[in-house]
Amino acid sequence: MCITLTPGPSLSRMEGFRVEEITGTDLVPLTFALRYRVWSKQVQLSENVQRQGLISDDHEDHARHWGVLSDTEGLVASARLCVHQSEQDIPEADCYTELSLPSPIASINRLVVEQFAQKRGFAQSLDLRRIEAARSAGAACIVVAPTDDQRVCALGKAAFSVTSSKCKSIYVNDVWFPVMVMYL
């Protein structure tokens, strides 16, 4: 069942927090630990990820990153956008090879929100910023592999469509996610 989204987070829900692009700052490496900290409480991560205690990949350096910063808690949420010329270059490229996607292709991924900061509209705010950045970068489409039904519903309300493709998690053993696309 899809939840109803409001047009945006209310000021009271955002008070004490700010959403900003953090690309190229010292905050980007903090997102790797944030991903691990949050996701390790939600799912059984693969042994390799558990050994590292971080979640990052080869796309971090060319990606654009956004964060939600708390006046008291520091970084409480983050998300990333990559733009590529072909499906083979997208993070988790195997998820998208069955699709015929126009180039350039944007990929929104690695959205994470600390438990105490959830239900404040941060995911939606990070989505909207990444969608606008993909448009500004001239992307023809945006792909995403949401990790739960609530994200599928929220992205559907933002004009993403579920495809017939599935994406195997690289961090969790034997978990598959739906693949969604928004054409710009």
N, C-alpha and C positions, 0 to 999 in steps of 0.2 A: 504494500500500500504506500502510495506517495504522500509525503507531507506537503502542506501548503506553505509556499515560501512567501515571505513579505518582500516588498521592493528592495529592502536593504536593512542592514542592522540599525537599530535605533541608536540615538546618541547615547542613551544611558547604558546600552549594552556595550558600546565602544569606549565609554569613558575610562581613561587610564590606559588605553591601548592605542597604538598607531600602526597602520599598515603601510609598508614602504618597500620599494625595490632595494635589495641589498647586494645586488650583483657587484662583484669586485671588492667587497668589503671583508673585514675580519669575521663578519657574522656568518658567511657562507659555510665555513667548516663546522660551525656550531649546528647547522642544520643536519649534518650527518649523524651526530650524536643524538639530536632531537628525534630523528626518524627511528633510530634504534631504541631509544628509551620508551617512546610511545608504542611502537609496533611490537616490541618484545612483551609488553603487558597484554596485548590483544591476541596474538597468535604465537604459535611455536615456530620461531625462525629457524632456518637451516643451520646446521652445525658450523658451516663456514662463516656465516654472518655472526653467530654467537661468539666465535673466536675473535673476530675483528672488533666487535662492540661498536661498530659504525655501519652505516648504510650509505654507500656512495658508489659511483661508477665512472666510466670514462667520459661521460657527458657533462660532468660538473663544470669544467673549465669554459666550455663554449655556451653553456646554458645561461639563461637569465633567471634570477632568484628573487623571490619576495618573502618578506617575513612580517609577522605580527609581533610587535614589541610591547611588553607591559612596562609601565613605569616602575613596577616593583619586582617583577619576576624575570625580566629580560626577554629572550626569544621564546614565544609560546606557540607559534605556528609558522609553517613555511610551505612553499610550493615552488615548482620549477617549470620553465618553458624552454623547449628546444625547437629550433626550426632547421629543417633539412630539405635537400633537393630530391631525395628518393626514399622509398620505404626502407631500403637496406641500411640507411644511416640512422633511423629513428631508434631511441632506446627501446629495448625488447622488440627489435625489428621483426622477429618471427611472428609476432601477433598480427602484423599488418600486411604480410606478403600476399595473402589471398584477396586483398582489396585492391581495386584499381583507383588509386588516389591521385588527384591533381597536385602538381608541385607549385611552389614550395609547400611542405607539410610541416605543420606545427604539432608538437606533442606536449600536452600538459600532464605532469606527473609529479610524484613524490610529495603530494599534499599530506601534511600531518598537523594535527592540532592536539596540544596537551589536553588531558582529560578535564582538568578544572576550567579550561578556556573554551570548551565545546558549547554548542547551542547559543553562540553569540553572533553568528553570521560571518565568522572569519573565513570559513571555506568558500562561501558565496563571494565574499569580497575578493579573496585571492583568485577565484575563478574569473570574475569580471575583469580584474586587472590583467590576467594572462590572456584572456580572449581579446581584449583591446590591444595588447602588445603584439599578438599574432596578426591581427588586422593591420596594425601599423607597419609590421615587418613585411607585409605583402603576401602572407600565407594564403593559399587557396583553400585549405581545410585545416581542421584541428582534430587530432585523435586523442583518445583517452581510454584507459582500462580501469574503470571504477572498481573499488574493492568491496562494496556492499550495496544492498538494495536502496538505501537512503541516498547514496551518491548517484546511483543510476537515475532515480527520480529527480533529484536536484538538477543533474545535467540535462535530463530530458526537458525540464522546464526552461532550461537555458538554450534550447534548440539543438541539442545533440540527439542523434538517432542511434539506437542499438543496431549493430550489424550481426551477421551470422557468424562472425569470427569470434574466437575465444583466445585469451592470453594466459599462458602459464606463468605463475608467479616465479620469479627468480630468487625470492627471499624466503618463501614458505614452500615446503614440500607438498606436491600433489594438490595445489589449489589453482583453479582456473577462474578467470574474470571475463565478463563480457567486454567487447570492444565497441566503442561509440565514436561517431564521427559528426562533426559540424562542418558544413560547407560554407565558405565565406563568399 
